[in-house]
Amino acid sequence: MPHCFTLPAPPVRVRLPYCQATAAQRALAVDYLQQRLAAHFPTLRVSSWPAALADHQPDLWLRGSAVALAETDLIQLAQHLAAAPELPVLDPPLYGLPALHLAQYTLQCSELAVWALAEVAAGATACGPRLYALLRRLAHPSPLAEQVVQAWCWNLASAPPLVPGIPGAPPRPDSAEIEHLLGRLKSPESSCAGNGAGTRLLPKNSFSWPAAWLDR
């Protein structure tokens, strides 16, 4: 009669708070972190890896004797390690595709806002302070988003696709027309919200929209 072998069940994955981990388990977590991210930061000091874990104190995930970290913690640790003071600061900076997509989304929000601003101004003499502050903030594009878009070569065949634009010619963000429309909407209560534009990282009107963006 044949023998039936039952395979043992794989070890259960157990969450362990970092503060309860032993020195050996924390060392294994450092090894895991280096295995996953060392290629990203080849010049990082050896002492920076355990220091990052000690600062972040993520939960450790145990499966038998193996120690791992959750993907969300790895993402946060990657950002933390990327800001290490010994790493070189790239000048000029590099912006990846995720940053570009976020910048395009932000600038399209500004494009939508100036269209909405004209519609609101056409049907109202004033608006509440929160709506006014929102429209004013969105009607002034993020300087960082502008920098990211400017950094890409849009005349190349390999350039990323542009986000869909709105047909027609909306008022230019930061233009005198926008300020005029905002002035029509401003009520006495709106002054308590401030201008809502935030601190600019570039001089006013220093941004020139890429030709490909304007020709959509």
Sequence and secondary structure as in RCSB ss.txt:
>XXXX:A:sequence
MPHCFTLPAPPVRVRLPYCQATAAQRALAVDYLQQRLAAHFPTLRVSSWPAALADHQPDLWLRGSAVALAETDLI
QLAQHLAAAPELPVLDPPLYGLPALHLAQYTLQCSELAVWALAEVAAGATACGPRLYALLRRLAHPSPLAEQVVQ
AWCWNLASAPPLVPGIPGAPPRPDSAEIEHLLGRLKSPESSCAGNGAGTRLLPKNSFSWPAAWLDR
>XXXX:A:secstr
             EEE GGG  HHHHHHHHHHHHHHHTTT TT  TTHHHHHHHHH   EEEETTEEE  HHHHH
HHHHHHHT TTS   SS    HHHHHHHHHHHHHHHHHHHHHHHHHHH S   HHHHHHHHHHHS  HHHHHHHH
TS TTSTTS       SS    TTSHHHHHHHHHH  GGGGGG       SS TT     HHHHT 
